[in-house]
Every structure is written in C-alpha cells, then in structure tokens.
Amino acid sequence: MAVEINESNFEREVLSSDIPVLIDFWAEWCGPCKMLSPVIEELTIEYKGMIKIGKINTDKNMSISEKFQITSIPCLILFKSGTAIKKIVGFRSKNDIKKIIDSVL
C-alpha cells in the first residue's frame, strides 16, 4: 500500500529517503485521480524495496502542494536524493509510469 504522506512526515518519508520516491498528488473529488489509484497500488507492490510510492491529499496538505506548484491533479512527482526530478501531470498509463520509474533505477 502507498505511504500516506503529509506535512508532518514529508521530510522523513520523501526528502530523507535513501531510495527514489514517487508521490501521487490527488484529491477525493478528482475523477482521474480515482482512476489512477489502482495503478499506483499495483506499482507499489511491483517496485517494493526499489522505490517508495506515496500519496499526498492536496486538499489536506496545501503547503506541500503550493511548494511544488501543483495546479492540476493527478500529478506525479519523482524524487531522487530529496530532489524533484520529474513531474507528470494528468492520468498516465501504468506502462508510461513504469518507464519513468525505470529511468531512475
């Protein structure tokens, strides 16, 4: 299961992670976010131990959303060594997301 990321654990879970981290920025009311959710869960299982996958509810964590200029969701941001290296806006297929993950592993 994807890690629930919030303002209190963001630094520990994302910025201080020793493996790459893929964050799914989402909200309850977002239809495409709901479509992406099962894909995120599948990737969490497939990449266990290689990459950390987390979810940030944009409505409950506005300061993080503002910091990373989240203006449209779903939005995926890939972090490596605490730095955001790739940002993907909108629904993407599982294969598209896997290619992005594989590019940093």
Biotite code that builds the C-alpha atoms (Angstrom):
import biotite.structure as struc

atoms = struc.array([
    struc.Atom([0.000, 0.000, 0.000], chain_id="A", res_id=1, res_name="MET", atom_name="CA", element="C"),
    struc.Atom([1.237, 3.503, -0.838], chain_id="A", res_id=2, res_name="ALA", atom_name="CA", element="C"),
    struc.Atom([2.531, 5.560, 2.081], chain_id="A", res_id=3, res_name="VAL", atom_name="CA", element="C"),
    struc.Atom([0.246, 8.419, 3.152], chain_id="A", res_id=4, res_name="GLU", atom_name="CA", element="C"),
    struc.Atom([2.450, 11.499, 3.033], chain_id="A", res_id=5, res_name="ILE", atom_name="CA", element="C"),
    struc.Atom([1.552, 14.694, 4.866], chain_id="A", res_id=6, res_name="ASN", atom_name="CA", element="C"),
    struc.Atom([3.183, 17.850, 6.132], chain_id="A", res_id=7, res_name="GLU", atom_name="CA", element="C"),
    struc.Atom([4.432, 16.190, 9.319], chain_id="A", res_id=8, res_name="SER", atom_name="CA", element="C"),
    struc.Atom([6.215, 13.232, 7.635], chain_id="A", res_id=9, res_name="ASN", atom_name="CA", element="C"),
    struc.Atom([7.173, 14.743, 4.241], chain_id="A", res_id=10, res_name="PHE", atom_name="CA", element="C"),
    struc.Atom([10.804, 15.441, 5.131], chain_id="A", res_id=11, res_name="GLU", atom_name="CA", element="C"),
    struc.Atom([11.365, 11.983, 6.645], chain_id="A", res_id=12, res_name="ARG", atom_name="CA", element="C"),
    struc.Atom([9.486, 9.970, 4.002], chain_id="A", res_id=13, res_name="GLU", atom_name="CA", element="C"),
    struc.Atom([10.492, 11.917, 0.884], chain_id="A", res_id=14, res_name="VAL", atom_name="CA", element="C"),
    struc.Atom([13.423, 14.276, 1.322], chain_id="A", res_id=15, res_name="LEU", atom_name="CA", element="C"),
    struc.Atom([15.465, 11.937, 3.562], chain_id="A", res_id=16, res_name="SER", atom_name="CA", element="C"),
    struc.Atom([14.614, 8.707, 1.711], chain_id="A", res_id=17, res_name="SER", atom_name="CA", element="C"),
    struc.Atom([17.586, 6.616, 0.604], chain_id="A", res_id=18, res_name="ASP", atom_name="CA", element="C"),
    struc.Atom([15.600, 5.269, -2.367], chain_id="A", res_id=19, res_name="ILE", atom_name="CA", element="C"),
    struc.Atom([13.686, 7.202, -5.062], chain_id="A", res_id=20, res_name="PRO", atom_name="CA", element="C"),
    struc.Atom([10.167, 8.322, -4.110], chain_id="A", res_id=21, res_name="VAL", atom_name="CA", element="C"),
    struc.Atom([7.167, 8.691, -6.413], chain_id="A", res_id=22, res_name="LEU", atom_name="CA", element="C"),
    struc.Atom([4.437, 10.924, -4.995], chain_id="A", res_id=23, res_name="ILE", atom_name="CA", element="C"),
    struc.Atom([0.855, 10.891, -6.262], chain_id="A", res_id=24, res_name="ASP", atom_name="CA", element="C"),
    struc.Atom([-0.807, 14.255, -5.578], chain_id="A", res_id=25, res_name="PHE", atom_name="CA", element="C"),
    struc.Atom([-4.592, 13.626, -5.505], chain_id="A", res_id=26, res_name="TRP", atom_name="CA", element="C"),
    struc.Atom([-7.939, 14.699, -4.041], chain_id="A", res_id=27, res_name="ALA", atom_name="CA", element="C"),
    struc.Atom([-11.207, 12.925, -3.178], chain_id="A", res_id=28, res_name="GLU", atom_name="CA", element="C"),
    struc.Atom([-13.217, 14.852, -5.791], chain_id="A", res_id=29, res_name="TRP", atom_name="CA", element="C"),
    struc.Atom([-10.798, 14.133, -8.674], chain_id="A", res_id=30, res_name="CYS", atom_name="CA", element="C"),
    struc.Atom([-12.133, 11.525, -11.130], chain_id="A", res_id=31, res_name="GLY", atom_name="CA", element="C"),
    struc.Atom([-8.829, 10.873, -12.939], chain_id="A", res_id=32, res_name="PRO", atom_name="CA", element="C"),
    struc.Atom([-7.151, 10.516, -9.513], chain_id="A", res_id=33, res_name="CYS", atom_name="CA", element="C"),
    struc.Atom([-9.569, 7.718, -8.673], chain_id="A", res_id=34, res_name="LYS", atom_name="CA", element="C"),
    struc.Atom([-8.738, 6.026, -11.992], chain_id="A", res_id=35, res_name="MET", atom_name="CA", element="C"),
    struc.Atom([-5.010, 6.289, -11.222], chain_id="A", res_id=36, res_name="LEU", atom_name="CA", element="C"),
    struc.Atom([-5.264, 4.955, -7.663], chain_id="A", res_id=37, res_name="SER", atom_name="CA", element="C"),
    struc.Atom([-5.343, 1.209, -8.536], chain_id="A", res_id=38, res_name="PRO", atom_name="CA", element="C"),
    struc.Atom([-2.355, 1.702, -10.862], chain_id="A", res_id=39, res_name="VAL", atom_name="CA", element="C"),
    struc.Atom([-0.418, 3.366, -8.029], chain_id="A", res_id=40, res_name="ILE", atom_name="CA", element="C"),
    struc.Atom([-1.229, 0.451, -5.712], chain_id="A", res_id=41, res_name="GLU", atom_name="CA", element="C"),
    struc.Atom([-0.053, -2.095, -8.327], chain_id="A", res_id=42, res_name="GLU", atom_name="CA", element="C"),
    struc.Atom([3.201, -0.189, -8.785], chain_id="A", res_id=43, res_name="LEU", atom_name="CA", element="C"),
    struc.Atom([3.691, -0.095, -5.004], chain_id="A", res_id=44, res_name="THR", atom_name="CA", element="C"),
    struc.Atom([3.684, -3.907, -4.983], chain_id="A", res_id=45, res_name="ILE", atom_name="CA", element="C"),
    struc.Atom([5.801, -4.324, -8.133], chain_id="A", res_id=46, res_name="GLU", atom_name="CA", element="C"),
    struc.Atom([8.527, -1.897, -7.019], chain_id="A", res_id=47, res_name="TYR", atom_name="CA", element="C"),
    struc.Atom([8.570, -2.753, -3.305], chain_id="A", res_id=48, res_name="LYS", atom_name="CA", element="C"),
    struc.Atom([12.040, -2.143, -1.878], chain_id="A", res_id=49, res_name="GLY", atom_name="CA", element="C"),
    struc.Atom([13.248, -0.383, -5.034], chain_id="A", res_id=50, res_name="MET", atom_name="CA", element="C"),
    struc.Atom([11.177, 2.792, -4.856], chain_id="A", res_id=51, res_name="ILE", atom_name="CA", element="C"),
    struc.Atom([8.877, 4.292, -2.260], chain_id="A", res_id=52, res_name="LYS", atom_name="CA", element="C"),
    struc.Atom([5.450, 5.299, -3.508], chain_id="A", res_id=53, res_name="ILE", atom_name="CA", element="C"),
    struc.Atom([3.363, 7.758, -1.554], chain_id="A", res_id=54, res_name="GLY", atom_name="CA", element="C"),
    struc.Atom([0.154, 9.731, -1.841], chain_id="A", res_id=55, res_name="LYS", atom_name="CA", element="C"),
    struc.Atom([-0.476, 13.335, -0.830], chain_id="A", res_id=56, res_name="ILE", atom_name="CA", element="C"),
    struc.Atom([-4.023, 14.623, -0.498], chain_id="A", res_id=57, res_name="ASN", atom_name="CA", element="C"),
    struc.Atom([-3.737, 18.124, -1.971], chain_id="A", res_id=58, res_name="THR", atom_name="CA", element="C"),
    struc.Atom([-6.767, 19.434, -0.050], chain_id="A", res_id=59, res_name="ASP", atom_name="CA", element="C"),
    struc.Atom([-5.274, 18.418, 3.312], chain_id="A", res_id=60, res_name="LYS", atom_name="CA", element="C"),
    struc.Atom([-1.652, 19.360, 2.535], chain_id="A", res_id=61, res_name="ASN", atom_name="CA", element="C"),
    struc.Atom([-1.880, 22.693, 0.765], chain_id="A", res_id=62, res_name="MET", atom_name="CA", element="C"),
    struc.Atom([1.567, 23.957, 1.752], chain_id="A", res_id=63, res_name="SER", atom_name="CA", element="C"),
    struc.Atom([3.285, 20.974, 0.080], chain_id="A", res_id=64, res_name="ILE", atom_name="CA", element="C"),
    struc.Atom([1.029, 21.349, -2.968], chain_id="A", res_id=65, res_name="SER", atom_name="CA", element="C"),
    struc.Atom([1.909, 25.037, -3.214], chain_id="A", res_id=66, res_name="GLU", atom_name="CA", element="C"),
    struc.Atom([5.624, 24.378, -2.736], chain_id="A", res_id=67, res_name="LYS", atom_name="CA", element="C"),
    struc.Atom([5.670, 22.032, -5.733], chain_id="A", res_id=68, res_name="PHE", atom_name="CA", element="C"),
    struc.Atom([3.266, 24.188, -7.779], chain_id="A", res_id=69, res_name="GLN", atom_name="CA", element="C"),
    struc.Atom([0.537, 21.571, -8.064], chain_id="A", res_id=70, res_name="ILE", atom_name="CA", element="C"),
    struc.Atom([-2.106, 23.283, -10.200], chain_id="A", res_id=71, res_name="THR", atom_name="CA", element="C"),
    struc.Atom([-3.661, 20.200, -11.832], chain_id="A", res_id=72, res_name="SER", atom_name="CA", element="C"),
    struc.Atom([-4.197, 16.698, -10.494], chain_id="A", res_id=73, res_name="ILE", atom_name="CA", element="C"),
    struc.Atom([-3.445, 13.895, -10.673], chain_id="A", res_id=74, res_name="PRO", atom_name="CA", element="C"),
    struc.Atom([0.180, 14.935, -10.589], chain_id="A", res_id=75, res_name="CYS", atom_name="CA", element="C"),
    struc.Atom([3.087, 12.584, -10.021], chain_id="A", res_id=76, res_name="LEU", atom_name="CA", element="C"),
    struc.Atom([6.463, 13.861, -8.878], chain_id="A", res_id=77, res_name="ILE", atom_name="CA", element="C"),
    struc.Atom([9.503, 11.625, -8.795], chain_id="A", res_id=78, res_name="LEU", atom_name="CA", element="C"),
    struc.Atom([12.136, 12.471, -6.173], chain_id="A", res_id=79, res_name="PHE", atom_name="CA", element="C"),
    struc.Atom([15.693, 11.182, -6.059], chain_id="A", res_id=80, res_name="LYS", atom_name="CA", element="C"),
    struc.Atom([18.062, 12.095, -3.218], chain_id="A", res_id=81, res_name="SER", atom_name="CA", element="C"),
    struc.Atom([15.492, 14.591, -1.925], chain_id="A", res_id=82, res_name="GLY", atom_name="CA", element="C"),
    struc.Atom([15.205, 16.468, -5.226], chain_id="A", res_id=83, res_name="THR", atom_name="CA", element="C"),
    struc.Atom([12.159, 16.558, -7.506], chain_id="A", res_id=84, res_name="ALA", atom_name="CA", element="C"),
    struc.Atom([13.483, 15.316, -10.852], chain_id="A", res_id=85, res_name="ILE", atom_name="CA", element="C"),
    struc.Atom([10.338, 14.575, -12.871], chain_id="A", res_id=86, res_name="LYS", atom_name="CA", element="C"),
    struc.Atom([6.779, 15.942, -12.821], chain_id="A", res_id=87, res_name="LYS", atom_name="CA", element="C"),
    struc.Atom([3.919, 14.279, -14.701], chain_id="A", res_id=88, res_name="ILE", atom_name="CA", element="C"),
    struc.Atom([0.534, 15.989, -14.847], chain_id="A", res_id=89, res_name="VAL", atom_name="CA", element="C"),
    struc.Atom([-2.664, 14.129, -15.743], chain_id="A", res_id=90, res_name="GLY", atom_name="CA", element="C"),
    struc.Atom([-3.632, 10.481, -15.975], chain_id="A", res_id=91, res_name="PHE", atom_name="CA", element="C"),
    struc.Atom([-0.956, 8.226, -17.454], chain_id="A", res_id=92, res_name="ARG", atom_name="CA", element="C"),
    struc.Atom([-0.945, 4.530, -18.240], chain_id="A", res_id=93, res_name="SER", atom_name="CA", element="C"),
    struc.Atom([0.827, 2.065, -15.986], chain_id="A", res_id=94, res_name="LYS", atom_name="CA", element="C"),
    struc.Atom([3.435, 1.447, -18.698], chain_id="A", res_id=95, res_name="ASN", atom_name="CA", element="C"),
    struc.Atom([4.158, 5.173, -19.031], chain_id="A", res_id=96, res_name="ASP", atom_name="CA", element="C"),
    struc.Atom([4.705, 5.462, -15.280], chain_id="A", res_id=97, res_name="ILE", atom_name="CA", element="C"),
    struc.Atom([6.884, 2.315, -15.223], chain_id="A", res_id=98, res_name="LYS", atom_name="CA", element="C"),
    struc.Atom([9.159, 3.812, -17.924], chain_id="A", res_id=99, res_name="LYS", atom_name="CA", element="C"),
    struc.Atom([9.638, 6.918, -15.784], chain_id="A", res_id=100, res_name="ILE", atom_name="CA", element="C"),
    struc.Atom([10.371, 4.864, -12.653], chain_id="A", res_id=101, res_name="ILE", atom_name="CA", element="C"),
    struc.Atom([12.740, 2.568, -14.532], chain_id="A", res_id=102, res_name="ASP", atom_name="CA", element="C"),
    struc.Atom([14.683, 5.573, -15.827], chain_id="A", res_id=103, res_name="SER", atom_name="CA", element="C"),
    struc.Atom([15.918, 6.315, -12.273], chain_id="A", res_id=104, res_name="VAL", atom_name="CA", element="C"),
    struc.Atom([16.532, 2.775, -11.049], chain_id="A", res_id=105, res_name="LEU", atom_name="CA", element="C"),
])
